[in-house]
């Protein structure tokens, strides 16, 4: 039985995981015809939380447990922190400049600023989990994922909460942190698994096989290997065919600027450009230069570049109560997912072959 379980692992690891996006997309379309799309979306929301809480942390724990955490990993963690700060700085400056062009003021300006800033948050836990399938990248991808988790569910909500309280103070309305408790808890919950893996490895210098035995390790590897195809299935299931509309595409790229929703699509277009073009170009240019001169490794370059192209995370919808624009966020998440997922898949395939 154990041998059979071990034989399954290669088929749910590495580049074998990539088709699960398509599987999730097609299978969900078929099921939706029977049960309805709304029921599936509610179920997938619960499944997404299960993946975040019960699969991703255990996978990251196993990665750090089986990898000595040395000076190279510490430096990469610092670099990742700087990258994330830079990404949000780009978003802030871009939002201020594009708001000035639109002549936005007052409440409209604050709404736009918070919406653009929030939507710099990327889908590291779901789509980014594909990188964990590549042996040479997985530690760095896990570090990036852990730090992004802190930014998404702790730092950005804190900033939004402060802005939210200031805006609501004049209205004399009671203000509470609208982020659900399970997302407020998540970054610190994730960090516990990271620290536990690093601490056990540092203290014992043993990996999972030595600590729990080969049979138990195979079960642990199988359990954690499920994480990546499950996350990619979730991504595929979240793509709505109804969003693939030519009229909306024309509005997104600016061909059609008619109608009362022109400002809405300008906001979506600005967020889309920031996510898909501006931020990736800046980060790729900087770190490609460092890679060419030999200051960073190919694994660093691959993980940083791919993370730069990740689409906006769907968990941003949980931040709507902070006063960000719901409709713009929903459309930005959808269209960056449709465009960025193929880009990420191609980049992972190419980098895995040539680097």
C-alpha positions as CSV (number, residue, x, y, z in Angstrom):
1,X,0.0,0.0,0.0
2,X,2.8,2.4,0.9
3,X,4.6,1.6,-2.3
4,X,1.4,2.4,-4.3
5,X,1.0,5.7,-2.5
6,X,4.6,6.6,-3.2
7,X,4.1,5.8,-6.9
8,X,1.3,8.4,-7.1
9,X,3.4,11.3,-5.9
10,X,5.4,12.0,-9.1
11,X,2.1,12.3,-11.0
12,X,0.9,15.1,-8.8
13,X,4.2,17.0,-8.6
14,X,6.4,19.1,-10.9
15,X,5.0,20.2,-14.3
16,X,2.4,17.4,-14.1
17,X,0.4,19.8,-11.8
18,X,-0.1,22.5,-14.5
19,X,-3.1,20.8,-16.3
20,X,-5.1,21.0,-13.1
21,X,-6.0,24.6,-13.9
22,X,-7.7,23.4,-17.1
23,X,-9.3,20.4,-15.3
24,X,-10.8,22.8,-12.7
25,X,-12.1,25.1,-15.4
26,X,-13.7,22.5,-17.6
27,X,-15.1,20.3,-14.8
28,X,-16.6,23.3,-13.0
29,X,-18.4,24.3,-16.2
30,X,-19.9,20.8,-16.4
31,X,-21.0,20.6,-12.8
32,X,-22.4,24.2,-13.0
33,X,-24.9,23.0,-15.6
34,X,-26.3,20.6,-13.0
35,X,-26.1,22.4,-9.7
36,X,-25.8,26.0,-10.7
37,X,-22.7,28.3,-10.6
38,X,-23.7,30.1,-7.4
39,X,-23.5,26.9,-5.3
40,X,-20.2,25.9,-6.8
41,X,-18.7,29.4,-6.0
42,X,-19.8,29.1,-2.4
43,X,-18.3,25.6,-2.1
44,X,-15.1,26.7,-3.7
45,X,-14.8,29.6,-1.3
46,X,-14.8,27.1,1.6
47,X,-12.4,24.8,-0.2
48,X,-10.0,27.7,-0.8
49,X,-10.0,28.4,3.0
50,X,-9.3,24.7,3.6
51,X,-6.3,24.8,1.2
52,X,-5.0,27.9,2.9
53,X,-5.3,26.5,6.4
54,X,-4.8,22.7,6.1
55,X,-2.6,22.2,3.1
56,X,-0.3,25.2,2.3
57,X,1.1,25.5,5.9
58,X,1.9,21.8,6.1
59,X,3.6,21.8,2.7
60,X,5.7,24.8,3.7
61,X,6.6,23.1,7.1
62,X,7.8,20.0,5.2
63,X,9.9,22.1,2.8
64,X,11.7,24.0,5.6
65,X,12.0,20.8,7.7
66,X,13.9,19.1,4.9
67,X,16.1,22.1,3.9
68,X,18.8,23.7,6.1
69,X,17.9,27.4,6.5
70,X,21.2,29.2,6.1
71,X,22.5,32.7,5.3
72,X,21.4,32.4,1.7
73,X,17.7,31.9,2.7
74,X,17.9,34.7,5.3
75,X,19.2,37.1,2.6
76,X,16.5,36.1,0.2
77,X,13.9,36.7,2.9
78,X,15.2,40.2,3.3
79,X,15.3,40.7,-0.4
80,X,11.7,39.5,-0.7
81,X,10.6,42.0,2.0
82,X,12.3,44.8,0.0
83,X,10.6,43.6,-3.2
84,X,7.1,43.6,-1.6
85,X,7.7,47.1,-0.2
86,X,8.8,48.2,-3.6
87,X,5.7,46.7,-5.2
88,X,3.4,48.6,-2.9
89,X,5.4,51.8,-3.4
90,X,4.9,51.4,-7.1
91,X,1.2,50.9,-6.6
92,X,1.0,54.0,-4.4
93,X,2.9,56.3,-6.7
94,X,1.0,55.0,-9.7
95,X,-2.3,55.5,-8.0
96,X,-1.5,59.1,-7.1
97,X,-0.3,59.9,-10.6
98,X,-3.3,58.2,-12.4
99,X,-5.7,59.8,-9.9
100,X,-4.3,63.3,-10.7
101,X,-4.8,62.6,-14.5
102,X,-8.4,61.7,-13.7
103,X,-8.8,64.8,-11.5
104,X,-10.1,62.7,-8.7
105,X,-10.7,64.4,-5.3
106,X,-12.2,63.8,-1.9
107,X,-13.9,60.5,-1.3
108,X,-13.5,59.4,-4.9
109,X,-9.7,59.9,-4.7
110,X,-9.4,57.9,-1.4
111,X,-11.6,55.1,-2.9
112,X,-9.3,54.9,-5.9
113,X,-6.1,55.0,-3.9
114,X,-7.1,52.2,-1.6
115,X,-8.5,50.1,-4.4
116,X,-5.3,50.3,-6.5
117,X,-3.0,49.8,-3.5
118,X,-5.0,46.7,-2.4
119,X,-5.0,45.2,-5.8
120,X,-1.2,45.0,-5.9
121,X,-1.7,41.9,-3.7
122,X,-0.9,38.8,-5.7
123,X,-2.1,35.2,-5.7
124,X,1.0,33.7,-4.2
125,X,-0.7,30.9,-2.1
126,X,-2.8,29.6,-5.0
127,X,-1.3,30.3,-8.4
128,X,2.2,30.9,-7.0
129,X,2.1,27.5,-5.4
130,X,3.0,26.0,-8.8
131,X,6.6,27.1,-8.1
132,X,6.7,24.8,-5.1
133,X,6.6,21.9,-7.5
134,X,10.1,22.7,-8.8
135,X,12.7,21.2,-6.5
136,X,15.3,24.0,-7.0
137,X,12.8,26.8,-6.3
138,X,10.6,25.5,-3.6
139,X,12.4,27.0,-0.5
140,X,12.6,30.4,-2.1
141,X,9.0,30.2,-3.3
142,X,7.9,29.2,0.2
143,X,9.8,32.2,1.7
144,X,8.1,34.5,-0.8
145,X,4.7,33.0,-0.1
146,X,5.1,33.3,3.7
147,X,6.1,37.0,3.5
148,X,3.4,37.8,0.9
149,X,0.9,36.2,3.4
150,X,2.0,38.7,6.1
151,X,1.6,41.6,3.7
152,X,-1.8,40.5,2.4
153,X,-3.5,39.6,5.6
154,X,-1.7,41.7,8.2
155,X,0.1,44.8,6.9
156,X,-2.2,46.0,4.1
157,X,-5.4,45.4,6.2
158,X,-3.7,47.4,9.0
159,X,-3.0,50.3,6.6
160,X,-6.6,50.1,5.2
161,X,-8.0,50.0,8.7
162,X,-6.2,53.2,9.7
163,X,-7.4,54.9,6.6
164,X,-10.9,53.5,7.1
165,X,-11.1,54.8,10.7
166,X,-10.0,58.3,9.7
167,X,-12.7,58.4,7.0
168,X,-15.4,57.1,9.3
169,X,-14.5,59.2,12.3
170,X,-16.2,62.3,10.9
171,X,-19.4,60.2,10.4
172,X,-19.3,59.3,14.1
173,X,-19.8,55.6,13.2
174,X,-18.4,52.8,15.2
175,X,-15.5,51.3,13.3
176,X,-14.3,47.7,13.6
177,X,-11.7,45.8,11.7
178,X,-13.8,44.2,9.0
179,X,-11.3,41.5,8.1
180,X,-12.7,38.1,9.1
181,X,-10.9,36.6,12.1
182,X,-9.7,33.6,10.1
183,X,-7.8,35.9,7.7
184,X,-6.4,38.1,10.5
185,X,-5.1,34.9,12.1
186,X,-3.7,33.4,8.9
187,X,-0.3,35.2,8.5
188,X,0.8,34.3,12.1
189,X,-0.6,30.8,11.7
190,X,1.5,30.4,8.6
191,X,4.6,31.8,10.2
192,X,4.3,29.2,13.1
193,X,4.7,26.4,10.5
194,X,7.7,28.2,8.9
195,X,9.4,28.7,12.3
196,X,8.7,25.2,13.4
197,X,10.2,23.7,10.3
198,X,13.3,25.9,10.6
199,X,13.7,25.3,14.4
200,X,13.4,21.5,14.2
201,X,15.9,21.4,11.3
202,X,18.3,23.7,13.1
203,X,18.1,21.8,16.5
204,X,18.1,18.2,15.2
205,X,19.7,18.5,11.7
206,X,17.2,15.8,10.7
207,X,14.7,15.7,7.9
208,X,11.2,14.3,7.9
209,X,12.3,10.7,7.1
210,X,14.7,10.6,10.1
211,X,12.1,12.1,12.4
212,X,8.9,10.2,11.6
213,X,10.1,7.2,9.6
214,X,10.0,6.4,5.9
215,X,6.4,5.2,5.7
216,X,5.0,8.2,7.6
217,X,7.1,10.4,5.4
218,X,5.6,9.0,2.3
219,X,2.1,9.7,3.6
220,X,3.2,13.3,4.6
221,X,4.7,13.8,1.1
222,X,1.5,12.6,-0.6
223,X,-0.7,14.8,1.6
224,X,1.4,17.9,0.9
225,X,1.8,17.0,-2.8
226,X,-2.0,17.3,-3.1
227,X,-1.7,20.9,-2.2
228,X,-0.5,22.2,-5.6
229,X,-3.0,20.4,-7.9
230,X,-5.8,21.3,-5.4
231,X,-4.8,25.0,-5.4
232,X,-4.6,25.0,-9.2
233,X,-7.9,23.3,-9.6
234,X,-9.3,26.0,-7.3
235,X,-7.9,28.7,-9.6
236,X,-9.4,27.0,-12.7
237,X,-12.8,26.6,-11.0
238,X,-12.8,30.3,-10.2
239,X,-12.6,31.4,-13.9
240,X,-16.1,32.3,-15.1
241,X,-16.8,31.7,-18.8
242,X,-19.3,34.5,-18.7
243,X,-16.5,36.9,-18.0
244,X,-14.9,36.1,-21.4
245,X,-16.9,38.8,-23.2
246,X,-15.7,40.7,-26.2
247,X,-17.5,43.9,-25.2
248,X,-15.8,43.8,-21.8
249,X,-12.4,43.1,-23.4
250,X,-12.9,46.2,-25.7
251,X,-13.7,48.3,-22.7
252,X,-10.7,46.9,-20.8
253,X,-8.2,47.7,-23.5
254,X,-9.8,51.1,-24.2
255,X,-11.2,50.5,-27.7
256,X,-14.8,51.1,-26.5
257,X,-15.1,54.1,-24.2
258,X,-18.8,54.7,-24.5
259,X,-21.4,54.2,-21.8
260,X,-21.9,55.3,-18.2
261,X,-19.3,52.8,-16.9
262,X,-16.3,54.4,-18.7
263,X,-14.7,55.5,-15.4
264,X,-15.1,52.0,-13.9
265,X,-13.3,50.4,-16.9
266,X,-10.6,53.1,-16.7
267,X,-10.0,52.0,-13.1
268,X,-9.9,48.4,-14.1
269,X,-7.6,49.2,-17.0
270,X,-5.2,51.1,-14.7
271,X,-5.1,48.3,-12.2
272,X,-4.6,45.8,-15.0
273,X,-1.7,47.8,-16.5
274,X,0.0,48.1,-13.1
275,X,-0.3,44.4,-12.4
276,X,0.4,42.9,-15.8
277,X,2.9,45.4,-17.3
278,X,4.4,48.1,-15.1
279,X,5.3,46.1,-11.9
280,X,6.6,43.0,-13.8
281,X,8.7,45.1,-16.2
282,X,10.3,47.1,-13.4
283,X,11.1,44.0,-11.2
284,X,12.2,41.9,-14.1
285,X,14.5,44.6,-15.5
286,X,16.1,45.1,-12.1
287,X,16.7,41.4,-11.2
288,X,17.5,40.4,-14.8
289,X,20.4,42.8,-14.6
290,X,21.5,41.4,-11.3
291,X,21.3,37.8,-12.7
292,X,23.3,38.7,-15.8
293,X,26.2,40.1,-13.7
294,X,26.0,37.1,-11.4
295,X,24.8,38.8,-8.2
296,X,21.8,36.5,-7.8
297,X,21.2,32.8,-8.7
298,X,18.9,31.4,-11.4
299,X,16.5,30.1,-8.7
300,X,16.2,33.6,-7.2
301,X,15.7,35.2,-10.6
302,X,13.0,32.6,-11.5
303,X,11.0,32.9,-8.3
304,X,11.2,36.7,-8.3
305,X,10.2,37.1,-11.9
306,X,7.3,34.6,-11.8
307,X,6.0,36.2,-8.6
308,X,6.0,39.6,-10.4
309,X,3.6,38.2,-13.0
310,X,1.2,36.6,-10.7
311,X,-2.4,37.8,-11.0
312,X,-4.3,39.7,-8.4
313,X,-5.5,37.5,-5.5
314,X,-9.2,36.8,-5.2
315,X,-8.8,37.1,-1.4
316,X,-8.8,40.9,-2.0
317,X,-12.6,40.6,-2.1
318,X,-12.5,40.0,1.7
319,X,-11.2,43.6,2.0
320,X,-14.2,45.2,0.4
321,X,-15.5,46.4,3.8
322,X,-12.4,48.6,4.2
323,X,-13.9,50.8,1.5
324,X,-12.3,49.6,-1.7
325,X,-14.3,49.4,-4.9
326,X,-15.9,46.0,-5.2
327,X,-16.8,46.0,-8.9
328,X,-13.3,47.2,-10.1
329,X,-11.6,44.7,-7.8
330,X,-13.8,41.8,-9.1
331,X,-13.1,42.7,-12.7
332,X,-9.4,43.3,-12.1
333,X,-9.0,39.9,-10.4
334,X,-10.9,38.1,-13.2
335,X,-8.9,39.7,-16.1
336,X,-5.5,39.5,-14.5
337,X,-6.2,35.8,-13.8
338,X,-7.2,35.1,-17.4
339,X,-4.1,36.9,-18.7
340,X,-1.4,36.1,-16.1
341,X,-2.1,32.4,-15.5
342,X,-0.9,31.4,-19.0
343,X,2.1,33.8,-18.7
344,X,3.0,32.2,-15.4
345,X,2.6,28.6,-16.8
346,X,4.8,29.5,-19.8
347,X,7.5,31.2,-17.5
348,X,7.6,28.2,-15.2
349,X,8.0,25.8,-18.1
350,X,10.7,27.9,-19.8
351,X,12.7,28.7,-16.7
352,X,12.5,25.0,-15.5
353,X,14.1,24.0,-18.8
354,X,16.7,26.6,-19.4
355,X,17.8,27.8,-15.9
